[in-house]
């Protein structure tokens, strides 16, 4: 792939800028959105803000994550290629190796924006780019396969995302001094345990439950007491969305099973872990009825049986733990029975506790498999896949914690960005200009301040004696935070705003916008208490994971444990300390629409995300003062062709070369600053003007370089070719001379033999003439092969053979003639055969006897010349019994006066008929025909001679003219089966007009055909001579 330096400056009009820092109108949110939109519609989902990467979820597969793409981005300058997650990952990796310090990549965005996928791509890149050994490959595989396990246990389908992370994750990847991945460590934050027992409509529980039910084999399910039907388990159908088309639970189950083996889970670990998952499902199906005293009683002993078996706890102990709680009364402990409602709450609290603690054990187990056993110093790259800012229709305690986390990270983000910018300016000796920005410290203190913060007030309500409720917590907030500019409730709001708030709501004005929270469930979720006697029941378990999750040395209720919010605040503070000790890199993920549709860009939704991700803030910080900065070496290397003094090679320092270059380009003093190692350019337009000049210049340079290089190559090729040609010519000439000598010697020998053979050709076969005679035979046969007759009739086209081949030629001619005749006969149809038979008969009758016979040979005979529909129906009825064989139009000449009359001649099986329209004019039985006379000339006349003394009175002989003479007479001969009936005469024909009176027809040749009555009373028929070819 061609690597274009400063890829962010190319194709900026068509696909937008590759770096938002280069936006001219960088304060305009519309310009920012327009740039994202342009790139999104071109499938360019990545854009930079300096070193921050903005990623837009395309909701479709793109072919930009292949091994080939990874190779392209390895070891390349950050801005050398188009923006990509691989470019950022590679730059972090190389910076870590060169500076030997720790880094982290913060991946943030709302649910469905692609955070988890971005994290996977970074891990995949390091798996390919890092050095490879057997040990390192083992660590790499564990790092990669920890993801599907954590996704199975910590991800779930939500309304916004089919694979939403329901916990925060920080993963450290540890590298040795050579850059090999040698270990890792994972921290998890705030798992959404409430999802185990409750899901909103259209959402699911954690993936692992469905994977086990759908993917587990029959034997495993029997051992766990489960059925392959999610509808059987209450904890899996609360959201009425057990099946999701985009999720293959069976396939994911296989991946998780494979991951267990790679991450070093023993068979016992997997068995106990799956037993716990199944026990949670069974626990959800435990029902409580009222006994006669109104207390909770278990009514489904089968579920309790499976719980007892899977957890290894005696059934009676388990039943007592689910229906009673232990109360201390002075020095005694008393068991107090639950009401059915309290029992359900205790059951759900136990399910959440079991799953939450098991998840923590799972993270710890993965960390054990990733631990680095080498004590030498390691550098670290951290990956933070943290939940993004969440705003739902109803926002509860979980959203409050998540959004508080985002506030803290935004505060950290601005601090680190400003810090890195300021440090860079100070390092380079460039004056720092203060940047105005919104400091969200006031919001963070609103949440976390001691005594007056929301978390402190919430903890006080959870701890205070008496009946504390969610509403009393809200009242305490109103009392404590009244007048705070970022806090509102129904009571504190003005009349207009009050309409948008319920009495049980409070509203925080976050840096990203307003969010309204419902206080319902805040106290319960913050307390997350589990009765002490239930913990004691769980400690009796024989399941080794449960034993580790409920240790004996766990503090009891005499000292109240920290609340969920306080724990979360402490873990966030710890995370902030970790991040402050590392160099930051950022990936901001954006989802283009809520429908997960590819190609659709929702401006309102994206604008909201741009705001709460703080992208405009970051851009303003990056653009404070100077939009563009590059090391002198990089800047000079790219733009040195623009100045004659720096092109092609600059001999001085890079800083001096850049100073000479910008002076030549005409930069104004307020447009740039020279740092210690970098040049700082204030305006993007200055850089664009330089880039445009470079585009023009590089084409001119390319042309000159190409011309010089082509000349050099062509000259070198020419000299090599000339030298090679000389050598080849010498060798070739010698070879040709030797071949010519051999050829001539051979030719002389052949010619001598040929002459001798020719001279003795008529003598008996001998050594002298054998080759010549063989040549003569071969030559004759080859010429004969190319000149064989094409048809049966082409009999005279046979080559004259030499004397030696006369006998063979005669035999070959006979064989060939037989063969061609056989082929002709085999290929003949029955119709064609009948036609030829008729033609053969005609030839026998008229060939050499009648002048115009040759003209008829090429004309095929027809079955009849008059169609049945052209014959009168009465005539057909008359002749029907005799059967019409042939019919033809004729001209009859009257016996008296020889007047021509048009008639139809019809041959039947018995007689010949002359028909005029619907009347039979004359019937001539074949038995009464004496003969038929035709002349030897080219006329078409025929005379039927009839016996006049027949029983049937005849009118006399008939004189006819027929255009189809040969066809009609041949057909008649066939019908009568008499060839001798036809007489061919010369000169004159006598005929009987009627008995006792005769007439004559005289035939003669003339210049043209004529028929007339002669002066002698004869019918004169004059015919033109026919040219016969």
Secondary structure, 3 states (H helix, E strand, C coil): CCCCCCHHHCCHHHHCCCEHHHCCCCCCHHHHHHHHHHHHHCCCCEEEECCEEEEEECCCCCCCCCHHHHHHHCCCCCCCCCCCHHHHHHHHHHHHHHHCCCEEEEEECCCCCCHHHHHHHHHHHHHHHCCCCHHHHHHHHHHHHHHHHHHHHHEECCCCCCCEECCEEEEEEEECCCCCEEEEEEEEECCCHHHHCCCCCCCCCEHHHHHHHHHCCHHHHHHHCCCCCHHHCHHHCCCCCCCCCCCCHHHHHHHHHHHHHHCCCCHHHHHHHHHHHHHHHHHHCCCEEECCCCCEEECCHHHHHHHHHHHCCCHHHHHHHHHEEEEEECCEEEEEECCHHHHHHHHHHHHHHHHHHHHHHHHHHHHHHHCCCCCCCCEEEEEEECCCCCCCCCECHHHHHHHHHHHHHHHHHHHHHHHHHHHHHHHHCCCCCCCCCCCCHHHHHHHHCCCCCHHHHHHHHHHCCCCCCHHHHHHHHHHHHCCCCCEEECCCCCHHHHCCCCCCEEEEEECCEEEEEECCCHHHHHHCCCCHHHHHHHHCCCCHHHHHHCCCCCCCCCCCCCCHHHHHHHHHHHHHHHHHCCEEEEEEEEECCCCCCCCCCCHHHHHHHHHHCCHHHHHHHHHCCCCEEEEHHHHHHHHHHHCCCCCCCCCCCHHHHHHHHHHHHCCCHHHEEECCCEEEECCHHHHHHHHHHHHHHHHHHHHHHHHHHHHHHHHHHHHHHHHHHHHHHHHHHHHHHHHHHHHHHHHHHHHHHHHHHHHCCCCCCCCCCHHHHHHHHHHHHHHHHHCCCCCCCCCCCCCCCCHHHHHHHHHHHHHHHHHHHHHHHHCCCHHHHHHHHHHHHHHHHHCCCCCCHHHHHCCCCCCCCCCHHHCCHHHHHHHCCCCEEEEEEEEEECCCCCCEEEEEEEEECCEEEEEECCEEEEEEEHHHEEEEEEECCCCCEEEEEECCCCCCCCCCCEEEECCCHHHHHHHHHHHHCCCCCEEEECCEEEEEEECCEEEEEEEEEECCCEEEECCCCCEEEEEECCCCC
